[in-house]
Amino acid sequence: MFSGISSAATDQDLLNMCMACHGKDGSSEFTSIPNLKWQNAAYMVQQLEQFKSGQRQDKTMTKVANLLTTEQMKAMADHFNKGKEE
């Protein structure tokens, strides 16, 4: 699915981690967690990069973003942009 492999986890493990909160297709069941379904992919990558760089702060998302390569961010953004379950 993704081109890069994280030393912490496989690409599917990382996607599963994201889907646990944001939903399989990006439709979050939690009111405090944003829906990502059909969200602009470039915007999602930008937000992940900002969490990773520290420009944007969130305890959970900063930890998640630090696990991701740019290629993985793009692949995850594409997954949620399509709004389809795996």
Secondary structure, DSSP 8 states (H G I E B T S, - for coil): --S---SSS-HHHHHHHHHHHH-TTS--SSTTS---TT--HHHHHHHHHHHHHTSS--HHHHHHHHH--HHHHHHHHHHHHHT---
